[in-house]
Amino acid sequence: MTSIPPQATPSTNPIRPTDDEARALAQSLMSQARFAALATLDSSGSPLVTRVAFGLCAAGQPISLMSSLAQHSQNLAATPACSLLVGEPGPKGDPLTHPRLSLVGTAQFVSNQSPEHQEMATHYLRSHPKSKLYIGFTDFSFVRFSVRRGNLNGGFGKAFTLTPDDLSPPS
């Protein structure tokens, strides 16, 4: 029988109580992000991670503009459960010391024929102007992500679990 080395035995809960600083950092990571890593499940239940455009709608919810031809879009249409990762390493230092935020939730496609699509497009193009080249293509539509929780790693020793309310912009 093998034993777990003492240094591998968790002694305390690494998740800190969520505070205003953690909320502000998470909201900042979301508002600054222009792309994200998206994790989906394919028809066999295998994970797929891809890079997608990332933005926030006028109400502050995460959104992306996706082609229905993309594998990740097909995965989300079949199984809407997903996760997004935002936050990029800085130019110096260990990449794991830089803040990042994982968002766990579900995806909902917004028809490109709906009035809501046009409202999202107007808002989205302010932060993603190059999307104007393909935003009107028939295979492109917005995906809105309903976040159930966020996992914030604010740097070494700064882990937080956030609720949807924690991730909402201040009113």
N, C-alpha and C positions, 0 to 999 in steps of 0.2 A: 504494500500500500504506500502510495506517495503522499506526502503532505504538501500543503501550500506554503511557500516561503513566507516568512512573517511580513516582508515588505509588500506582498500581494494581498494581504488580508485587509479589507476595508475596515477602518477604525471609526470613521465618522461619515455622515451623509455629506457628499460633496456639493449638494444643491443648497445654495444660499436662499434666504427669504427674499422674495422679489421686492425691490425698492424703486423709488422714482428714477434713480440713476440707471438701473437696468432697463426700465421702461423706455427712457429717453434714448439709450444706446440702441435698443432693438428698433425703435421707430426710426432712428437715424439710419441704421443699416438698410432698412426697407426703403426709405425715401431716396437714398443715394444710389441704390442698386439699379443697374440698367440691364443686367442679365443674372441668371441663377442656374444652379444645377437642379434639374427636375428628376426625381425618382418616381418611376411608374412600375407597374407589374404587367408582364405580357400574358398571353393566353395560357401559357404553361405555369404561370405563377413565378416565373423568373424575373428578377429585378432588371431594370434598364435605367441608366442615368444618362441624361443628355443636358446640353446647355440650351437654354431658351431665353428669349427676351423677357424682361421683368419690368413691371411698373406698378403703379397704384392707380386705381380709379379715383374719381373725384371724392368718393366716400372713404378712401383710404384702404380699400381692400386690395390685396395682390391680384394682378391680372397679367396675362401674357397674350400675345397675338400669335396664333399657330395655324399652320397649314394642316388640313385634314389628311394630307398625303403622308405626313410624318408618322413614324412608328409610335412616338410618344403620344400623339393625338389619338391614334387608333387604340392604344392601350387605355388612355383615359376614358374614351367612349365606352369601352367594355367594363373597366374597373376604375371608377373615379377617385379611389383612394390614392393619395400621393404625398410627396414631401418635396419641399424646396429648400435649397441652401443658398443664402446670400451672405456677402461679406468676403472681401478679397484680402489676401496678405499684403502687407505694406512692402515698400521697396527694400527694407532692411530687416534683419533679424530673423528669428525662427518663425516660419509661417504659422506654427501652432500657437503662437502668443498673440496673434491678431484676432480681433473679435469676429464672430460669425454667428448666424442665426439660422436654425432649422425650423421650418414651418410645416406642421403636420395637419392635413385636412383632406378635403375633397375638391374636385374640379367640376365646374359646370360650364358648358359651352353656351355662349350668347350668340344667337342667330345673327348672321351678318345682314339679314333683312329687317331686323328689329330697330325701333327708334333708340333703344338702349345702346346698340352697336355704334350708331352715329355719335351719340353723346360720349361714349368711351373713346372713339376715334379722335374726336376733337381734343379731348384731354390728353390722350396718349401721345399724340403727335407733337405736343409741346416738349416732351422729354425724349421722344424717339423720332426726330424729324425724317430720318432716312427710311422709315417704315412707309412713308408716303408712296414709295415706289411700288409696293405690293399690298397695301392695306385694303385696296378695293378688289383684289383678285377673289374670285368666287370660292376658292378653296380655303381662304383665310377667314378666321373668326376669332373673337376674343374668348378667352377662358378666364373665368373668375374663380379664385380659390377661396373656399370657406375654411378658415383656419380654426382648428380645434384647440391647438396648443402650439407654443413656441418653445424651443430649447435654445437658450442663449449661452454661448461660451464667450464671455467678455474678456478672455485672456486667462493666463495661468491662475487657477484657483478661483475663478469667477464664473460659476455655473448657476443658471437660473431656469426655472420653468415658468412660462408666462401664459396667461389666459388670453382669449380673444380681446377682452376689455383692456388688458395691459398693452396690447399691440395697436389699439385704436389711437388715432391722433387725438390730441386734446381738442375739446369742443370750443 
